[in-house]
Amino acid sequence: MTDLIAELTEKLSAGAVVTGADVAARATSYWDASPMKARAILRPANTGEVSIILTLCNERGQKVVTHGGLTGCVQGASSGDDDFVLSMERMTAVEDIDTVSHTLTVQAGAVLETVQNAVRDQRMFLPLDLGARGSCTIGGNLATNAGGINVIRYGMARALVLGLEAVLPDGTVLSSMNKMLKNNAGFDLKQLFIGTEGTLGVITRAVLRLQPQSTTKNTALAALSDFSDVPKLLNHLKGSVGASLSAFEAMWGNYVRAVTEPGWHTAPMDRSHPYYILFECDGSDPVRDDDRFMEVVEQAFDEGLIVDAVLPKSEAERQALWAIRDDFEAVLSPKPVFLYDVSLPITSMEAYVADVQALLKERLPNSDLFTLGHVGDGNIHFFVRANTEATDARSLSDCSIYEPLVKYSGSVSAEHGIGFEKKKWLAQSRSAAEIAVMRKLKATFDPNRTLNPGVVID
Ligand SMILES: Cc1cc2nc3c(=O)[nH]c(=O)nc-3n(C[C@H](O)[C@H](O)[C@H](O)COP(=O)(O)OP(=O)(O)OC[C@H]3O[C@@H](n4cnc5c(N)ncnc54)[C@H](O)[C@@H]3O)c2cc1C
């Protein structure tokens, strides 16, 4: 393998190959500060270099793990001592923002927040947003088909992709950098790489859809006394503000209490409510939108759907409300803390969460369960703080979350993907026939199993 490293050093641009102590100097991921493991980190400067890397590694049977911003939640980018890491960190260019066709052309290593800002400077809007925006990359977002806080209005990452360029495990460059909304000329090959977690190719560039910037933004944090009011509030909002509803995020009471403990965030209202919903509308009518939003919130009060609400008076106050939703640092200790991401119909959520609580009480009696999520999309996240160092805490917690999902026909992954972490549970959400086709696709595209081997499926 030293020969391969020497050959890659010779064929790639300066600074592309990182080895030795410089590898271990990096953290494993956003979630794990331990030293990164890899035989070498390869930092291609362009698509051609990605192709050189994959061609040579495929020929030598060398495993390659693709790294974006390393914020993924399911260990999809885990690398071992013998793996090569292919890091997209030097492919960060925002190549084109077309304000007429409303398209963005970007390299896959660009950090989401940098792209959002570049687009905003052109008075456009990229409708993809998630708490990891400061670190996650466009390539990682597409490889995981990321969700986030605007899905309720704009769909998941997949819905934003018009064109894609990817390099196959054998080094073939597959360029489908389409800019049109409509293009039914044969198979839509870009879909092979969206949500397949880097198992079928390395995404190198993409064309994404943009929207015009909204001219009004109205936000509210509301308190609810009963979960049955959550879907009623959602439908009330959908019925009255329609498509302008861009976020509908739920937080269970103990999550809000934990993140507003002294030393963390400032509580914007009474902390004792059982449920909180943070919702937001983006509109285009500066004359009417603010009044209409206020009217809709008042109606929700009058109908008894909400018992309290805070409407931010400035952007700083709005950011402070969103920080309560986005910044979950306060619940991450003491370790171990396990994060989950599931989806199920909103009408089954209350019963499902009660089932999870009951199972955890039985199996991990000292644990804390914190619940939040993109509930408008049927998506719940849990943090389970185990409060024990028992070696089986993880598996007891996993079973308590996933087993009860069956009766509600829920999915073991709403938006984080499968990675290595959820492989064991994949068959609960996908049929044997579906998994067999996934394996066939993997065997066709990557017969030597060099790219992200073992991710999603064996
Ligand atoms: C604070 C926080 C909040 C989050 N909120 C959300 C949320 O609301 N919604 C959501 O969906 N996720 C969320 N996540 C999870 C995570 O941010 C997303 O999964 C994100 O899309 C991963 O992007 P990344 O660049 O960090 O990818 P990485 O973690 O580096 O990689 C993730 C997977 O994609 C593959 N990959 C990365 N780049 C490429 C590429 N160019 N080509 C092919 N494969 C590639 C990797 O091999 C790996 O399998 C959150 C994470 C954090 C830390």
PDBQT file of the ligand as one rigid body, heavy atoms in Angstrom, charges set to zero:
ROOT
HETATM    1  C1  LIG A 501     -26.228  19.490  15.057  1.00  0.00    +0.000 C 
HETATM    2  C2  LIG A 501     -26.694  18.530  13.983  1.00  0.00    +0.000 A 
HETATM    3  C3  LIG A 501     -27.957  18.681  13.448  1.00  0.00    +0.000 A 
HETATM    4  C4  LIG A 501     -28.373  17.830  12.414  1.00  0.00    +0.000 A 
HETATM    5  N1  LIG A 501     -29.634  18.012  11.905  1.00  0.00    +0.000 NA
HETATM    6  C5  LIG A 501     -30.024  17.250  10.876  1.00  0.00    +0.000 A 
HETATM    7  C6  LIG A 501     -31.309  17.458  10.277  1.00  0.00    +0.000 A 
HETATM    8  O1  LIG A 501     -32.093  18.299  10.710  1.00  0.00    +0.000 OA
HETATM    9  N2  LIG A 501     -31.635  16.683   9.225  1.00  0.00    +0.000 N 
HETATM   10  C7  LIG A 501     -30.803  15.721   8.727  1.00  0.00    +0.000 A 
HETATM   11  O2  LIG A 501     -31.158  15.055   7.742  1.00  0.00    +0.000 OA
HETATM   12  N3  LIG A 501     -29.603  15.482   9.288  1.00  0.00    +0.000 NA
HETATM   13  C8  LIG A 501     -29.196  16.223  10.339  1.00  0.00    +0.000 A 
HETATM   14  N4  LIG A 501     -27.978  15.998  10.899  1.00  0.00    +0.000 N 
HETATM   15  C9  LIG A 501     -27.125  14.915  10.364  1.00  0.00    +0.000 C 
HETATM   16  C10 LIG A 501     -26.078  15.372   9.315  1.00  0.00    +0.000 C 
HETATM   17  O3  LIG A 501     -25.793  16.722   9.449  1.00  0.00    +0.000 OA
HETATM   18  C11 LIG A 501     -26.548  15.103   7.909  1.00  0.00    +0.000 C 
HETATM   19  O4  LIG A 501     -26.626  13.708   7.728  1.00  0.00    +0.000 OA
HETATM   20  C12 LIG A 501     -25.640  15.689   6.816  1.00  0.00    +0.000 C 
HETATM   21  O5  LIG A 501     -26.343  15.616   5.588  1.00  0.00    +0.000 OA
HETATM   22  C13 LIG A 501     -24.292  14.986   6.675  1.00  0.00    +0.000 C 
HETATM   23  O6  LIG A 501     -23.440  15.781   5.874  1.00  0.00    +0.000 OA
HETATM   24  P1  LIG A 501     -21.850  15.681   6.051  1.00  0.00    +0.000 P 
HETATM   25  O7  LIG A 501     -21.226  16.508   4.991  1.00  0.00    +0.000 OA
HETATM   26  O8  LIG A 501     -21.459  15.991   7.434  1.00  0.00    +0.000 OA
HETATM   27  O9  LIG A 501     -21.606  14.146   5.722  1.00  0.00    +0.000 OA
HETATM   28  P2  LIG A 501     -20.654  13.089   6.430  1.00  0.00    +0.000 P 
HETATM   29  O10 LIG A 501     -21.048  12.933   7.845  1.00  0.00    +0.000 OA
HETATM   30  O11 LIG A 501     -19.246  13.410   6.175  1.00  0.00    +0.000 OA
HETATM   31  O12 LIG A 501     -21.054  11.781   5.621  1.00  0.00    +0.000 OA
HETATM   32  C14 LIG A 501     -22.331  11.223   5.724  1.00  0.00    +0.000 C 
HETATM   33  C15 LIG A 501     -22.442  10.073   4.705  1.00  0.00    +0.000 C 
HETATM   34  O13 LIG A 501     -22.405  10.602   3.386  1.00  0.00    +0.000 OA
HETATM   35  C16 LIG A 501     -21.273  10.083   2.670  1.00  0.00    +0.000 C 
HETATM   36  N5  LIG A 501     -20.730  11.202   1.881  1.00  0.00    +0.000 N 
HETATM   37  C17 LIG A 501     -20.290  12.403   2.320  1.00  0.00    +0.000 A 
HETATM   38  N6  LIG A 501     -19.925  13.178   1.280  1.00  0.00    +0.000 NA
HETATM   39  C18 LIG A 501     -20.162  12.450   0.170  1.00  0.00    +0.000 A 
HETATM   40  C19 LIG A 501     -19.973  12.680  -1.236  1.00  0.00    +0.000 A 
HETATM   41  N7  LIG A 501     -19.499  13.841  -1.693  1.00  0.00    +0.000 N 
HETATM   42  N8  LIG A 501     -20.292  11.692  -2.099  1.00  0.00    +0.000 NA
HETATM   43  C20 LIG A 501     -20.776  10.509  -1.664  1.00  0.00    +0.000 A 
HETATM   44  N9  LIG A 501     -20.954  10.228  -0.357  1.00  0.00    +0.000 NA
HETATM   45  C21 LIG A 501     -20.655  11.184   0.544  1.00  0.00    +0.000 A 
HETATM   46  C22 LIG A 501     -20.319   9.570   3.729  1.00  0.00    +0.000 C 
HETATM   47  O14 LIG A 501     -19.487   8.548   3.239  1.00  0.00    +0.000 OA
HETATM   48  C23 LIG A 501     -21.291   9.078   4.790  1.00  0.00    +0.000 C 
HETATM   49  O15 LIG A 501     -21.786   7.808   4.443  1.00  0.00    +0.000 OA
HETATM   50  C24 LIG A 501     -27.533  16.801  11.953  1.00  0.00    +0.000 A 
HETATM   51  C25 LIG A 501     -26.258  16.635  12.517  1.00  0.00    +0.000 A 
HETATM   52  C26 LIG A 501     -25.836  17.484  13.511  1.00  0.00    +0.000 A 
HETATM   53  C27 LIG A 501     -24.466  17.319  14.077  1.00  0.00    +0.000 C 
ENDROOT
TORSDOF 0
